[in-house]
């Protein structure tokens, strides 16, 4: 087979372990806090519309334009419907952007560590990857600007960043946008934006910066990860260029229906944000009490530094029926990323961490 040279050393994406993967009669229940899913589930609006599944004709293709979902999101965000593109999760949107703009001779700039799929897709397309190390867990925007040249096609900014949970405020982001060449696409990945406590208005920037594309998802605070609905917001010109690269019928009828229903329940979103923030504060207090370093987070996860092999920590917690994410593959080999779960789940995690600390002391 004549494989592309650049794919020989690629590894498939490795998600957090699933509950089925680690089922054990002696560990019941198993609590998964590894993939930043919403422990509160999703809006009851979704159950109501899915009860009407017998009205769906599953022998027909879904609406390729996602018209109802497009109308709902457009209304919520106050943007033109032509400024939206819907994809099979934001993973597909990252793939589309990379395919549209990257090739041999072009480069892309991103932080490191950050979400792995930016680099992964750039390599597949043959683009040069320019990585700028985080500073104290945050994007080094000045150094990222310094890496941009005439061959730069895309800049990726994960805000809040995964896996650190850190956040770039409006004024810093605006300065970066003003200093980036207008022919470079700036992709702002806002998968966790609904969890941010601070005042943040990135959508306002699209009018003044038509080279900005914002990515968002229904997989996180909306609790619809299995339905695989992501979307992008940008200028009409950018969306028109990307649409032909989107696979036909890429979002399914149940996903479109569930997401359109979820959008209409912003009270649920606000409750999830509030509860998450309250539980996150308890982790901060716990870390301070136990001399554990952590990154202040604006997401539904926290990255904690144990100053030891993170695989040891994750194995110990797994022995207690708790699935968390080792930082080894995330670029933080001594850290563990923990999704902030329900109150009782978080209490179990903290109790288990105390046991680990005491066993090691």
N, C-alpha and C positions, 0 to 999 in steps of 0.2 A: 504494500500500500504506500502511496506517495503522500504521507502525512505532512502537514505544515511543520516546518522546523521548530516553530515557537511553541508547539503544544507538547513536545516530548517530555518536558519536566513539570507540566501542569498537574496539580492534584485536584480531584473533585472537591467541591465544597463539603465541609464536614459540620453538620448542624449539631446542636446539643442532643444528647441521648434522649430517645423517646421513652415513655413509660413502659410500653410493650417490650422494648429492648432490654429492660432491666427487671422485668417482673420476677418476683420472688415471694413465695408463700409466707416467708418469715418477715418480709418487709411490707407491711400493709397498714395504711396506704403508702404508696410511693408518691412523692411530691416533686413535680418537675418545675424547677426555677432556673432553666438554662437558656431559654430562647426568647425571653422578654415578651412573652404572651400576656394578655390581660387576665389576671386571676378572677376578675369580676365578670368575665364572660362578655356578652354583648347586649345591646338594647333589646327589650322585650318586643319592640317594633319588628325586629327581624323574625322572631318566632311567629308573630301574627301573619306576616306576609308569606312565610314558608308553609304555613298551614294550608294555604291555598294552592299547594303544589299540583293538585289535580287539575288546576286550570292551565297549567303549562303544557304546551305541546312539545315534548322532548324529541320528537322526530324532526323538528325544524331547527335550523341554525339560530343562534342568538342574534340579537340586534347588533350588527357590526359597528354601529355608531354609538351604542350605549346611550340612546337618546334620553331615557328617563333618568338615568344616573347622571348624565351630563347636565341635565336641567337642574337636578338637586344640588350638585356641587357648584355649578355656576351661580345659583341663587345664594348659597351659603357664603361663598367667597367674594361675591360681587365682581366677578370677571365675565368676560364674553365667552360664550360656549365654544367659540373657535380657538380660544386660548388653552384648551384642555386636550390632553391625550390620555387614554385609559389603556392600561397594560396588565399583563398577567403578573401582578406584583411589581414592585419597582425593580426587581432583578431583570425583568424583560426590558424595562425602560433603559437601564444601564447598558444592556446589550445593544439596544437600538442606537443609542447615542454613540457608543463606541464604534459600531459598524458604519455609522454615517460620517464620522469625522476622523477616525484613526486608521493609519496605514504606515508602511515603511516611510521614513522621512518626516513623520509627524510625531509630536510628543505630547504627553499629558502630565499635568502637575497635580500632586495630591499629598496629603499628610501621611505620616506613618508613625504608629499603627492607626489604621482607620478601617472602614468596612472593606473587606477583602475583594469584593466583586469589581471594584473600579480597576484595580491592577489586573485582575484575572482576565477581564474582557479586553483590556488594552493589549495584553500580551497576545491573545488570540488574533487580534487584528494586525499585529506586527508593529504597533506603535512603541515609541520609547517611553518608558515610565520614569518620571522624575519625582522621587519621594523626599519630602522634607520632614525631619523628625519633629514630633510634638515637643513643646516646651511646657513642662509641668502639666502634661496631659492635654494641652491646648494647641490649636493650630498656630504655627508661626507664620502669620500672614505676610510679614515683611520679607521673610526668606522665600516664601512661595512666589511673591511678586518678582524677586530676583531671579527665579528659575525660569520665568516666562521669556520666550524669545519669538522670533518670526515664525518658527515652526511649531509653536504651541497651538493645539487645537481645542483642548478641553482642560478646565481646572475643576477639580472635585472638592467640595467642602461639605463635610458631614456635620450638621449643626442641629441639635447637640451631637457630639461625636460618639461613635461606637467603635471601641469599647470603653472609653473613659467616662462618657456622660457629660463632658464639659461643653460649654456653650459660648458662642461668640455674640456679644451684644450688638445692638443696632449701629452704634457709632463706628465701631471697628469694622463691621461688615461694609458699611457705606463707604468708608475710606478705601477699602480694598476694591470695591466695585469701580470707584472713580479712577483708580490707578491701573486697572486692567485694560489692555487693548480691546477695542470694540469688536475685533474680529475673532476673539477668543470666547468660546462658550463657557460660562460659569454655571456649574451645576451645584445647586444648593440642596443637599439631601436632608429633608426635614421629617424623617420617619417618626421621630419622637417629639415633634414640635408641640403637640397638644399637652405634653407634660410640663412644658416650660412655665415656671411661675412668673418670670419677669416680663415686662412689657416688650413686645416684639412684633414688628409689622413688616416682614419681608415682602409681602405681596405689594406693598406700596412702591417697592423698588423696580418692579417690572416695567412700569410706565417710562421711567427714566433710563433704564438699562435693558434694551431689547435683546441683549446677548445673555440675559439671565434666565435660567430654567430652574424651577423649584419642583422637587420630587416629594410626594407625600404618599401615604399608604393607609389602607383599612386594616392592616394586620396587627397594629399595636393597640392604641387606646380604644379603637372601635371593636376589637376582639374578634375580627373576622379573618384570622390568618389562613384558615383552611380554604377560604373562598378565593384567595389570590387576586385581589384587586389593588392595583397601585395606579397612580396618575401623575402627570406632569402639568405644570402651569407655566406658560411663557408667552412671548409675543406671538401673534398669529403667524408671522413669517417663519419663526422657528418651528412651530407645530406643523405647518404645511410641509416643511422639509422632512420632518420625522415620520409623518403619517404613512408614506409609502413603504417604509421599512417595517411597519407593524404587521404582524401576521394576521391574515383574515380571521375574523371570529375568535380573537385571542382571549376575550373575557367571556365566561359562560353565563347562561341565563340566570342561574341561581345566585352567582356572585354579584351580577349587576342588580338583581332584585334586592338582595340582602343589604348591599352597600347603600342603595337609594333609600331604603327604610331607615338604616342606621344614621344617615346624615340628618334626618329630621328629628332626632332625639339628642339635642345638644345638652339637655339636662343630665343625661346619662354620662356624657363625656366629662362634664364639669364635676360630677360626683366622683368619677374615677380619678380625675386629676387631684382632687382634694384628698381622697383617701390615700392615694399613692404618696403624696407629699408628706402626710402625717406619718406613714409607716417608714418612709425614707429617713425622716428625722430621728426615728428610734435607732436606725442603723448608725447614724452619725454619733449619737450618744454612746452606743455600745462600743464603737471603734475607739472613741476617746477614752472610755473607761478601761479598755483592754490594750491600750497602746498599739493599736492597729492603724496603719496609715491607709488613707482612702482618697479617691478623687471626688470632690463635691459634684453631685450629679444633677442634671435637669431632665432626667429620664426616669424610666421605671426599672432601672437596674443600678447597682453600685459595684465598682471595681475596688476590691480590698487587697492590699499588699500584705502577705503573710511572711515575707522575707524567707521563704523556703520554696521547695519544688511545689508548684501549684497542683501537680498531679497527685501528690500525697494528700493534699487537703481535699480535693474532689473525691478521691477514693474513700477517704475517711467518712465524708458526708454521705457518699453513696451507700456505705455500710449502714447508715442510719435511715436509709430510704429517701435521701435528699439528692436530687439531680441538680447540680450547678455546673457552671462552665469553667473549665481550666483556662488560664490565661496563656498557656504555652503556645497554642496556635493563633492567639490573638495579639501576640507581640509583647506580652507581659508574663514571662515565665514564672514569676513569683507571686502573681496575683490571681484572684478568683473573681469571676463576674457572677453576681447573684441577682436574679430577677426579684423585684420586690413583690412578694405575694400577699396573701390574706394575712390578717393579724396573727392568727394561730400558726400559720405556716412560717412566718418570719420568726416567731418565738422559738419554734423548733430548730430553725437554722441557727439562731444565736446560741441556743443551749448546746447544740452539737459543736459549734465553733469553740465554745468555752471548754468542752471536753477535750477537743483537739489541742488547744493551747495548754491545758493542764497536763495532758499526756506527754507533751513535748518538753515540758519544763522540769 
